Amino acid sequence: MAWNEPGNNGRDPWGGGNRNNQGPPDLDEVVKKLQQGLGGLFGKSGGSGGGSDSGDGPGFEFSGKMVGILALIALVAYGALGLYKVDEQERAVVLRFGQFLETKTPGLRWNAPIIDEVNNINVTRVRTHTSQGVMLTEDENIVDVTLAVQYVISNPRDFLLNVREPEVTLTHATDSAIRHVVGSAEMTAVISEGREALAADTQVRLQDYLDSYVAGLRIVKVNLENSQPPSQVQGAFDDVIKAREDEQRLKNQAEAYSNGVIPEARGRAQRVLEEANAYREQVVARAQGEADRFLKLLAEYRKAPDVTRQRLYIDAVQEVMQRSSKVMVDVGSGSNIMYLPLDRIASQVAPSIANQGRGSSSSVQQSGGGMTPGDIRSVTDQVIQELRSRQTDDSQRGSIR
C-alpha cells in the first residue's frame, strides 16, 4: 500500500518515522545504500567475511589484485602521456618545475608529465620582421624607410628563457639600429647610391644588439625595401634626382668626347714631332753635304783657281737661265741685244715635231703641254741655227757699212 494510505501508520519509505516527523532524508542512510550498490558491482562479502561498518547492511572492498591492475593502468597511462616526437627542424627545451633541464635533439623522446614541461621550437624556419618609420638623416633631411629583417632562432634555450618577448625585443633593436645608421648618413646615400651599405651596417649593428641581449636570434639578411622622402616633398626630390642623373650623363658624354679627342691630338702631336725630327735630320744632312762639297771644291780651287772660277760661273748661270723661258744674247759685234722667246718657239715647233715622230693620238697629247728631251734638242738646234743666221746677217751689214 502507499505510505500515505490509511493503516500505514504514517511510515514513509525513507525511514523517517511517522508522518508527523517531516524532516530531510538521512545522509548516512543514503551513503550506506550507495556502498551496497557498488559492492554488488565489484564483489561483496558478508558480515563475517567483510569489514562492513555496520552489522545490518551489506559492505564492499577492493581486492589486492584489482588494486594492482588499476595501478598498472595508471602507470601505463602516465608513461604514454610523456611520449612526444621532435621533428628534424625542431629542438625541444625541457623545463622541470620551471627550471631548465636539457635540450632534446630530433627523434622520439619521453619526459615525465606534470613534472616536466616540453617546448618544441623550430630552429630552421626563416622568419621575417618588417619595420617602417620616418627618420632624420645626418644632413637634417627626413626620409621614410621600410626595412625587412630575416632571422632564425639560433639558440632555443636563450630564445625561450633569457628574453620574455623576443619578437618585441627584435622590433625595438631593429628600430634602434636603423635609426642610428640613417642618422649617421646623408640623404643621398639613404635614398639612392648607399642603400646596400646602409643595410649591411644595420645588420651588423642589429646582430650586436641581439648578442648583447642573449636573445638566441641570428640575423640572416637585412633588406632596405624602400627609402624615400616624405610625400609632401616627393616632387622636389624627383627633380633633384633627375638633375643628378643629367649631370652624370653629361659627365659621361664629356669623358667619351675626351677619350676620343685626346688620343687624336696626341697622334697629331706625335706626327708633328716626327716631321720636325725628319726635317731636322734632312737639314743637318744637307748642310753636312754642302760643307763636304765646299771643302772638296776648295781643294780643287786651290789647284786651279781660274778654271774652277769659270766653272762655278757657268754652273750658276746655267742654273739661273734654265728656269727662264726667255734668252737675251749679246751679239758682240754690235750694240744690239738679241731676244729669243723660247716659250713661243717651243709652242710653235713642238706640234710639227710631234706630228713627224708620233701618231695622231700622241700629237694631241703633245699639243696640250709637255715636251720630251728629243723635242727640246730639236728646239735647241733650231735656235742655234737662228743665232748663226742672225750673226751672218749682222756681219754682212757691218762689211757694207
C-alpha positions as CSV (number, residue, x, y, z in Angstrom):
1,M,0.0,0.0,0.0
2,A,1.1,3.6,-0.4
3,W,2.9,5.1,2.5
4,N,0.1,7.7,3.0
5,E,-2.8,5.3,2.8
6,P,-4.8,4.6,5.9
7,G,-3.4,1.8,8.1
8,N,0.3,2.6,7.1
9,N,0.7,4.2,10.5
10,G,2.4,7.2,8.9
11,R,5.6,5.4,7.9
12,D,7.4,6.9,4.9
13,P,9.7,4.9,2.6
14,W,12.9,6.8,3.7
15,G,12.6,5.6,7.3
16,G,11.6,8.9,8.6
17,G,9.1,7.6,11.1
18,N,5.5,8.6,11.0
19,R,4.0,11.4,9.0
20,N,4.3,13.8,11.9
21,N,8.1,13.7,11.5
22,Q,8.6,15.8,8.3
23,G,12.5,16.2,8.2
24,P,15.0,15.7,5.3
25,P,16.3,12.2,4.4
26,D,19.2,10.8,6.5
27,L,22.5,11.2,4.6
28,D,24.2,8.3,6.3
29,E,21.5,6.0,5.1
30,V,21.9,7.3,1.6
31,V,25.7,6.6,1.7
32,K,25.1,3.1,3.0
33,K,22.8,2.3,0.2
34,L,25.3,3.6,-2.4
35,Q,28.0,1.4,-0.9
36,Q,25.8,-1.5,-1.2
37,G,25.2,-0.8,-4.8
38,L,28.9,-0.5,-5.5
39,G,29.6,-3.7,-3.6
40,G,27.3,-5.6,-5.9
41,L,29.4,-4.4,-8.9
42,F,32.9,-5.2,-7.6
43,G,32.0,-8.1,-5.4
44,K,30.7,-8.1,-1.8
45,S,31.5,-10.0,1.3
46,G,29.1,-10.9,4.2
47,G,29.1,-9.7,7.7
48,S,31.7,-12.1,8.9
49,G,34.0,-12.1,5.8
50,G,33.8,-8.4,5.0
51,G,34.6,-5.5,7.2
52,S,31.3,-3.6,7.0
53,D,31.0,-0.7,9.3
54,S,27.5,-1.8,10.4
55,G,26.1,-5.2,11.1
56,D,22.8,-4.8,9.4
57,G,23.8,-3.6,5.8
58,P,26.0,-5.1,3.0
59,G,29.6,-3.7,2.5
60,F,32.3,-3.8,-0.2
61,E,36.1,-3.7,-0.5
62,F,38.7,-3.7,-3.4
63,S,40.8,-6.8,-3.6
64,G,44.6,-6.6,-3.9
65,K,44.5,-7.9,-7.5
66,M,42.2,-5.2,-8.5
67,V,44.4,-2.5,-6.9
68,G,47.4,-3.8,-8.8
69,I,45.5,-3.7,-12.1
70,L,44.4,-0.2,-11.5
71,A,47.9,0.9,-10.6
72,L,49.3,-0.7,-13.7
73,I,46.7,1.0,-15.9
74,A,47.5,4.3,-14.3
75,L,51.3,3.8,-14.8
76,V,50.8,2.9,-18.4
77,A,48.7,5.9,-19.0
78,Y,51.2,8.2,-17.3
79,G,54.0,6.8,-19.4
80,A,52.0,7.2,-22.6
81,L,51.3,10.8,-21.8
82,G,55.1,11.5,-21.5
83,L,55.9,10.4,-25.1
84,Y,56.5,13.0,-27.8
85,K,58.3,13.5,-31.1
86,V,60.9,16.2,-32.0
87,D,61.0,16.9,-35.8
88,E,64.2,17.5,-37.7
89,Q,63.7,21.2,-37.9
90,E,62.9,21.5,-34.2
91,R,64.7,21.4,-30.8
92,A,62.9,20.6,-27.6
93,V,63.6,22.7,-24.5
94,V,62.7,20.7,-21.3
95,L,61.9,22.5,-18.1
96,R,61.5,20.7,-14.8
97,F,59.4,22.6,-12.3
98,G,60.1,25.7,-14.4
99,Q,63.9,25.3,-14.4
100,F,65.9,24.4,-17.5
101,L,66.7,20.8,-17.7
102,E,68.1,20.0,-21.2
103,T,67.6,20.5,-24.9
104,K,66.4,17.5,-26.9
105,T,67.5,16.7,-30.4
106,P,65.2,15.3,-33.1
107,G,63.7,11.9,-32.5
108,L,61.1,10.1,-30.3
109,R,61.5,11.4,-26.7
110,W,59.9,10.9,-23.3
111,N,59.6,13.2,-20.3
112,A,57.6,12.9,-17.1
113,P,54.3,14.5,-17.5
114,I,53.2,17.2,-15.0
115,I,56.8,17.4,-13.7
116,D,58.5,18.3,-17.0
117,E,57.4,21.0,-19.5
118,V,58.4,20.4,-23.1
119,N,58.7,23.3,-25.6
120,N,59.3,22.5,-29.3
121,I,61.0,25.3,-31.1
122,N,61.6,25.5,-34.9
123,V,65.3,26.5,-35.4
124,T,65.4,26.3,-39.3
125,R,62.4,28.4,-40.4
126,V,63.4,31.8,-41.6
127,R,61.1,34.4,-40.0
128,T,60.6,38.0,-41.3
129,H,60.1,41.1,-39.4
130,T,59.2,44.4,-41.1
131,S,59.9,47.8,-39.6
132,Q,58.9,51.2,-41.0
133,G,59.4,54.7,-39.8
134,V,60.2,58.3,-40.5
135,M,63.8,59.2,-39.6
136,L,66.2,62.1,-39.7
137,T,69.5,61.9,-41.6
138,E,72.8,63.5,-40.9
139,D,72.2,66.5,-43.2
140,E,68.9,67.1,-41.4
141,N,66.6,65.7,-44.0
142,I,63.6,63.5,-43.3
143,V,63.2,60.1,-45.0
144,D,60.6,57.4,-44.8
145,V,62.4,54.0,-44.5
146,T,60.9,50.5,-44.8
147,L,63.2,47.6,-43.6
148,A,62.7,43.8,-43.7
149,V,64.7,41.7,-41.3
150,Q,65.1,37.9,-41.9
151,Y,66.2,35.9,-38.9
152,V,66.3,32.4,-37.4
153,I,66.4,31.0,-33.8
154,S,70.0,30.1,-33.2
155,N,69.8,29.1,-29.5
156,P,66.4,27.7,-28.4
157,R,67.3,27.9,-24.7
158,D,68.2,31.6,-24.9
159,F,65.2,32.4,-27.1
160,L,62.8,30.7,-24.5
161,L,64.3,31.8,-21.2
162,N,66.5,34.9,-21.5
163,V,64.1,37.3,-23.1
164,R,60.4,37.5,-22.2
165,E,59.2,38.5,-25.6
166,P,61.9,38.0,-28.2
167,E,59.8,39.4,-31.1
168,V,59.2,42.6,-29.3
169,T,62.9,42.9,-28.4
170,L,63.8,42.4,-32.0
171,T,61.4,45.2,-33.0
172,H,63.0,47.6,-30.6
173,A,66.5,46.6,-31.5
174,T,65.7,47.0,-35.3
175,D,64.3,50.5,-34.8
176,S,67.3,51.5,-32.7
177,A,69.8,50.1,-35.3
178,I,68.2,51.6,-38.4
179,R,67.8,55.0,-36.8
180,H,71.4,55.0,-35.7
181,V,72.7,54.1,-39.2
182,V,70.3,56.5,-41.0
183,G,71.2,59.3,-38.6
184,S,74.9,58.9,-39.4
185,A,74.4,59.0,-43.2
186,E,73.4,61.7,-45.7
187,M,70.1,61.6,-47.5
188,T,71.7,60.9,-50.9
189,A,73.2,57.7,-49.6
190,V,70.0,56.6,-47.9
191,I,67.8,57.2,-51.0
192,S,70.0,56.1,-53.9
193,E,73.6,55.1,-54.0
194,G,74.3,53.9,-50.5
195,R,71.3,51.6,-49.7
196,E,73.3,48.3,-49.8
197,A,76.0,49.6,-47.5
198,L,73.2,51.0,-45.2
199,A,71.5,47.6,-45.0
200,A,74.8,45.9,-44.2
201,D,75.7,48.3,-41.4
202,T,72.2,47.9,-40.0
203,Q,72.6,44.1,-40.0
204,V,75.9,44.2,-38.1
205,R,74.6,46.7,-35.5
206,L,71.4,44.7,-35.0
207,Q,73.2,41.5,-34.5
208,D,75.4,43.1,-31.9
209,Y,72.4,44.3,-30.0
210,L,70.8,40.8,-30.0
211,D,74.0,39.2,-28.9
212,S,74.3,41.6,-26.0
213,Y,70.7,40.7,-25.0
214,V,71.5,37.0,-25.4
215,A,68.2,36.7,-27.3
216,G,69.1,33.5,-29.2
217,L,68.4,35.1,-32.6
218,R,70.6,35.2,-35.7
219,I,70.1,37.8,-38.4
220,V,70.2,36.2,-41.9
221,K,69.6,39.2,-44.1
222,V,68.5,42.9,-43.8
223,N,66.8,44.3,-46.9
224,L,66.1,48.0,-47.3
225,E,62.9,47.7,-49.2
226,N,62.0,51.3,-49.6
227,S,63.6,54.6,-48.7
228,Q,62.1,57.9,-50.0
229,P,61.4,61.4,-48.9
230,P,58.0,62.3,-47.4
231,S,55.2,62.6,-49.9
232,Q,54.9,66.3,-49.3
233,V,58.3,67.0,-50.9
234,Q,58.4,64.0,-53.3
235,G,58.2,66.2,-56.4
236,A,61.1,68.3,-55.4
237,F,63.3,65.3,-54.7
238,D,62.4,63.7,-58.0
239,D,63.6,66.9,-59.7
240,V,66.9,66.7,-57.7
241,I,67.4,63.1,-58.7
242,K,66.7,63.9,-62.3
243,A,69.2,66.7,-62.2
244,R,71.8,64.4,-60.8
245,E,71.1,61.9,-63.5
246,D,71.5,64.6,-66.1
247,E,74.8,65.6,-64.5
248,Q,76.1,62.1,-64.6
249,R,75.0,61.7,-68.2
250,L,76.8,64.9,-69.3
251,K,79.9,63.8,-67.4
252,N,79.9,60.5,-69.3
253,Q,79.4,62.3,-72.6
254,A,82.3,64.6,-71.8
255,E,84.5,61.7,-70.8
256,A,83.6,59.9,-74.0
257,Y,84.5,63.1,-76.1
258,S,87.7,63.5,-74.1
259,N,88.6,59.8,-74.7
260,G,88.1,60.4,-78.4
261,V,89.8,63.8,-78.8
262,I,92.9,63.4,-76.6
263,P,94.3,60.3,-78.4
264,E,93.8,62.1,-81.8
265,A,95.5,65.2,-80.5
266,R,98.4,63.1,-79.2
267,G,98.7,61.4,-82.5
268,R,98.8,64.7,-84.4
269,A,101.4,66.0,-81.9
270,Q,103.5,62.9,-82.4
271,R,103.2,63.3,-86.1
272,V,104.4,66.9,-86.0
273,L,107.3,65.8,-83.8
274,E,108.3,63.1,-86.2
275,E,108.1,65.5,-89.1
276,A,110.2,68.0,-87.2
277,N,112.7,65.4,-86.4
278,A,112.8,64.3,-90.1
279,Y,113.2,67.9,-91.2
280,R,116.0,68.4,-88.8
281,E,117.8,65.3,-90.0
282,Q,117.3,66.5,-93.6
283,V,118.6,69.9,-92.9
284,V,121.6,68.6,-91.0
285,A,122.4,66.1,-93.6
286,R,122.1,68.7,-96.4
287,A,124.3,71.1,-94.5
288,Q,126.9,68.4,-94.0
289,G,126.7,67.6,-97.7
290,E,127.1,71.2,-98.7
291,A,130.0,71.6,-96.3
292,D,131.7,68.5,-97.7
293,R,131.1,69.7,-101.2
294,F,132.5,73.1,-100.4
295,L,135.6,71.5,-98.9
296,K,136.2,69.4,-101.9
297,L,135.6,72.4,-104.2
298,L,138.1,74.4,-102.1
299,A,140.7,71.8,-102.7
300,E,140.1,71.9,-106.4
301,Y,140.1,75.7,-106.4
302,R,143.5,75.8,-104.8
303,K,144.8,73.5,-107.5
304,A,143.3,75.6,-110.5
305,P,141.7,78.8,-109.4
306,D,140.9,80.2,-112.9
307,V,139.3,77.0,-114.2
308,T,137.3,76.5,-111.1
309,R,136.1,80.1,-111.0
310,Q,135.0,79.9,-114.6
311,R,133.3,76.6,-114.0
312,L,131.4,78.0,-111.0
313,Y,130.2,80.9,-113.0
314,I,128.9,78.7,-115.8
315,D,127.1,76.5,-113.4
316,A,125.5,79.5,-111.7
317,V,124.4,81.0,-115.0
318,Q,123.1,77.7,-116.2
319,E,121.1,77.2,-113.0
320,V,119.5,80.6,-113.4
321,M,118.8,80.5,-117.1
322,Q,117.3,77.1,-117.1
323,R,114.4,78.5,-115.0
324,S,113.6,81.2,-117.6
325,S,111.7,80.8,-120.9
326,K,113.4,83.9,-122.4
327,V,117.0,84.3,-123.6
328,M,118.9,87.5,-124.1
329,V,122.0,87.1,-126.4
330,D,124.8,89.7,-126.6
331,V,125.9,89.8,-130.3
332,G,129.3,91.2,-129.5
333,S,129.9,92.9,-132.9
334,G,127.2,95.4,-132.4
335,S,125.3,97.2,-129.8
336,N,122.1,95.3,-130.3
337,I,120.9,92.5,-127.9
338,M,119.2,89.5,-129.5
339,Y,116.0,88.4,-127.8
340,L,114.9,84.8,-128.2
341,P,111.4,83.9,-126.9
342,L,112.0,80.3,-126.2
343,D,108.4,79.7,-124.9
344,R,106.8,80.8,-128.2
345,I,109.4,78.9,-130.3
346,A,108.8,75.7,-128.3
347,S,105.0,76.1,-128.7
348,Q,105.3,76.5,-132.4
349,V,107.9,73.8,-133.1
350,A,106.5,71.2,-130.7
351,P,103.4,70.3,-132.8
352,S,105.3,69.9,-136.0
353,I,107.9,67.7,-134.4
354,A,105.3,65.7,-132.6
355,N,103.4,65.0,-135.9
356,Q,106.6,63.8,-137.6
357,G,107.7,61.4,-134.8
358,R,104.4,60.1,-133.4
359,G,100.8,59.3,-134.4
360,S,97.8,61.5,-134.2
361,S,96.9,60.3,-130.7
362,S,100.3,61.3,-129.3
363,S,100.2,64.6,-131.1
364,V,97.1,65.5,-129.3
365,Q,98.8,64.8,-126.0
366,Q,101.9,66.9,-127.0
367,S,99.8,69.9,-128.2
368,G,98.3,70.0,-124.7
369,G,101.6,70.7,-122.9
370,G,104.8,68.9,-122.0
371,M,107.9,68.2,-124.3
372,T,110.2,65.3,-124.4
373,P,114.0,65.6,-124.3
374,G,114.1,64.9,-128.0
375,D,111.8,67.9,-128.6
376,I,114.0,70.1,-126.5
377,R,117.1,69.1,-128.6
378,S,115.2,69.9,-131.8
379,V,114.2,73.3,-130.5
380,T,117.8,73.9,-129.4
381,D,119.1,73.1,-132.8
382,Q,116.7,75.4,-134.5
383,V,117.6,78.2,-132.0
384,I,121.3,77.7,-132.8
385,Q,120.6,77.8,-136.5
386,E,118.7,81.0,-136.0
387,L,121.5,82.5,-134.0
388,R,124.0,81.7,-136.7
389,S,121.9,83.1,-139.4
390,R,121.5,86.3,-137.5
391,Q,125.2,86.6,-136.8
392,T,125.8,86.1,-140.5
393,D,123.4,88.9,-141.4
394,D,125.0,91.2,-138.9
395,S,128.4,90.6,-140.2
396,Q,127.3,91.3,-143.8
397,R,125.7,94.6,-142.7
398,G,128.9,95.6,-141.0
399,S,131.0,94.9,-144.1
400,I,128.7,97.0,-146.2
401,R,129.0,99.9,-143.9
